[in-house]
């Protein structure tokens, strides 16, 4: 099971979908067995998600809601296939909803030479998604006791973190990576790098015991303290 799904807390599981980049999806299981899936990985990720669900005794038909932390190809690229396999509706923050519907990532920052070069190739693209619910900051979703939406724009305009008080799990999204140590996401791929770093401070203000990153392994020991230390000491752009 550990290869396909790792338990983070009561009813919460991390499903690795791309070992080379540490990309993760997450499954929140309600008391009635229904599953909320957070993020769908790249286009090749759905079989790994299915394997992760099987490892915790679940089937794609048990997925009743899909939440995307943001509209980047490594989080939404597998979305169309997951929707086809589950029939579940998709929720994403209102500021990223249009991009998800068009199947394209938001514009990246072009204040650097690298950003300007990458921008010439156009936005990353993925299969368009039908968005059933547009999320907003402060929304409390009826997921396994309540799942709070924390808008942390910058990586994309509608990027969100998700807080699950019942289990003490915070899904950071791409506000912070935990790949080869806690670090900022690659700022070249952010819509607004300065805003990414500024809004990440919200993660230090929340209460949680497990920090679950969409890139990298989770932290279950002194998680909040370690995130706050990173935020206090990381070099600001």
C-alpha positions in Angstrom: 0.0 0.0 0.0 2.8 2.4 0.8 3.9 2.4 -2.8 0.4 3.6 -3.9 -1.1 5.5 -1.0 0.2 6.9 2.3 -2.0 7.6 5.3 -1.8 11.2 6.6 -4.6 11.1 9.1 -8.1 9.8 9.7 -9.6 9.4 6.3 -6.8 11.3 4.4 -4.3 9.7 2.0 -1.5 10.9 -0.2 -1.3 9.3 -3.6 2.0 9.8 -5.4 1.5 10.2 -9.2 4.9 11.2 -10.5 7.9 10.0 -8.5 10.4 12.0 -10.6 8.8 15.3 -9.5 7.3 14.2 -6.3 3.8 15.1 -7.5 0.9 14.0 -5.3 -2.9 13.7 -5.4 -4.9 13.3 -2.2 -7.9 11.3 -1.2 -10.3 12.5 1.6 -12.7 9.7 2.6 -16.0 10.5 4.3 -17.7 8.4 6.9 -20.0 7.0 4.2 -17.1 6.0 2.0 -17.4 8.7 -0.6 -14.1 10.1 -1.8 -13.0 13.7 -2.6 -10.0 13.7 -4.8 -7.6 16.6 -4.7 -5.6 17.1 -7.9 -5.3 14.7 -10.9 -1.6 14.9 -11.9 -0.3 14.8 -15.4 -2.1 13.0 -18.3 -0.3 9.8 -17.3 -1.4 10.0 -13.6 -4.9 8.5 -13.7 -3.7 4.8 -13.5 -1.6 5.7 -10.5 -4.6 7.4 -8.9 -6.7 4.3 -9.6 -4.0 2.1 -7.9 -3.9 4.5 -5.0 -7.7 4.3 -4.5 -7.5 0.5 -4.7 -4.8 0.4 -2.1 -7.3 2.1 0.4 -10.2 -0.1 -0.7 -11.8 2.4 -3.0 -12.9 2.4 -6.6 -13.1 5.3 -9.1 -16.9 5.2 -8.7 -16.5 6.2 -5.0 -15.0 9.5 -6.1 -17.8 12.1 -5.8 -15.9 15.3 -6.0 -12.6 16.5 -7.6 -10.9 19.6 -6.3 -8.0 21.2 -8.2 -5.5 23.3 -6.3 -4.8 25.2 -9.5 -4.8 25.0 -13.3 -1.3 23.7 -14.1 -0.8 20.7 -16.3 0.8 18.7 -13.5 -2.3 19.1 -11.4 -5.1 19.3 -14.0 -3.5 17.3 -16.9 -5.1 14.0 -15.8 -8.4 15.7 -15.0 -10.4 14.8 -18.1 -9.5 11.1 -17.8 -10.3 11.1 -14.1 -13.7 12.8 -14.7 -14.4 10.2 -17.5 -13.6 7.4 -15.1 -15.5 8.7 -12.1 -18.2 11.0 -13.3 -17.3 13.4 -10.5 -17.7 17.1 -10.8 -14.7 19.5 -10.7 -14.2 22.4 -8.3 -11.5 25.0 -8.7 -11.0 28.6 -7.5 -13.0 31.1 -9.5 -9.8 32.9 -10.7 -8.5 29.7 -12.3 -11.8 28.4 -13.5 -11.6 30.0 -17.0 -8.2 28.5 -17.6 -9.4 25.0 -16.6 -12.4 25.3 -18.9 -10.1 26.4 -21.8 -7.5 23.7 -20.9 -4.6 26.1 -20.6 -2.4 27.3 -17.7 -2.4 30.9 -16.6 0.3 33.2 -18.0 3.7 33.0 -16.3 5.8 35.9 -15.1 7.8 37.5 -17.9 10.0 39.9 -15.8 12.9 37.5 -16.2 14.7 36.5 -19.3 13.9 32.8 -18.7 10.2 33.7 -18.2 10.1 35.7 -21.5 11.7 32.8 -23.4 9.3 30.2 -22.0 6.3 32.5 -22.6 7.1 32.4 -26.4 6.1 28.8 -26.5 2.6 29.7 -25.2 0.7 28.4 -22.2 0.9 24.8 -21.1 -2.2 23.0 -22.4 -4.3 20.1 -21.1 -7.7 18.7 -22.0 -10.4 21.2 -21.1 -12.5 20.6 -18.0 -16.1 21.3 -17.2 -16.0 23.2 -13.9 -19.1 22.5 -11.8 -18.1 24.7 -8.8 -16.0 27.8 -8.5 -14.3 28.1 -5.1 -13.6 31.2 -3.1 -11.4 32.0 -0.1 -13.0 30.9 3.1 -15.3 28.3 1.6 -15.9 25.3 3.9 -16.6 22.3 1.8 -18.6 19.4 3.1 -15.7 17.0 2.9 -15.1 14.5 5.8 -16.0 17.0 8.5 -15.1 20.2 6.6 -12.4 21.3 4.2 -11.4 24.9 4.2 -10.3 26.8 1.1 -7.4 29.1 1.6 -6.7 31.3 -1.4 -3.0 31.8 -1.9 -2.6 33.4 -5.3 0.7 34.0 -7.1 1.6 30.6 -8.3 -1.6 31.0 -10.4 -4.3 33.6 -9.8 -6.6 31.0 -8.3 -4.1 28.9 -6.4 -5.5 27.4 -3.2 -4.3 25.5 -0.1 -6.8 23.2 1.7 -7.1 22.8 5.4 -8.8 19.8 7.0 -9.1 20.5 10.7 -10.6 17.1 11.5 -7.4 15.3 10.6 -5.0 18.2 11.2 -3.8 18.0 7.5 -2.9 21.1 5.4 -2.5 20.6 1.7 -0.2 23.4 0.7 -0.6 23.1 -3.0 2.3 24.6 -4.9 2.8 27.5 -2.4 5.7 25.5 -1.0 7.5 22.4 -2.3 9.2 19.8 -0.2 11.4 18.3 -2.9 15.0 18.0 -1.7 14.0 20.1 1.3 11.4 22.7 1.8 11.7 25.4 -0.9 9.8 27.8 -3.1 8.2 26.4 -6.3 10.1 27.3 -9.4 9.4 31.0 -9.6 9.7 31.0 -13.4 6.4 29.0 -13.6 4.5 31.4 -11.3 2.1 34.0 -12.5 3.4 36.4 -9.9 6.5 35.2 -7.9 6.4 38.0 -5.3 2.7 37.3 -4.6 3.4 33.6 -4.4 5.9 34.2 -1.6 3.7 36.8 0.1 0.6 34.8 0.3 2.5 31.7 1.4 2.7 33.4 4.8 -0.9 32.5 5.3 0.2 28.9 5.7 2.2 29.8 8.9 -1.0 31.3 10.4 -3.1 28.2 10.2 -3.3 25.3 12.7 -2.3 21.9 11.5 -0.2 18.9 12.5 0.6 17.5 9.0 1.9 19.5 6.0 1.0 17.7 2.8 2.7 19.1 -0.3 1.6 18.6 -3.8 5.3 18.2 -4.6 7.3 16.1 -2.2 6.7 14.0 0.9 4.5 15.2 3.7 5.8 16.4 7.1 4.2 14.9 10.1 6.6 16.0 12.9 6.5 19.7 13.9 5.0 20.4 10.6 3.6 23.9 11.4 6.9 24.9 13.1 8.9 23.7 10.1 6.7 25.6 7.6 6.9 28.7 9.7 10.7 28.5 10.0 11.0 28.2 6.3 8.7 31.2 5.7 10.7 33.2 8.2 14.1 32.4 6.8 13.7 31.8 3.0 15.3 34.3 0.7 12.7 36.6 -0.7 13.0 37.5 -4.4 
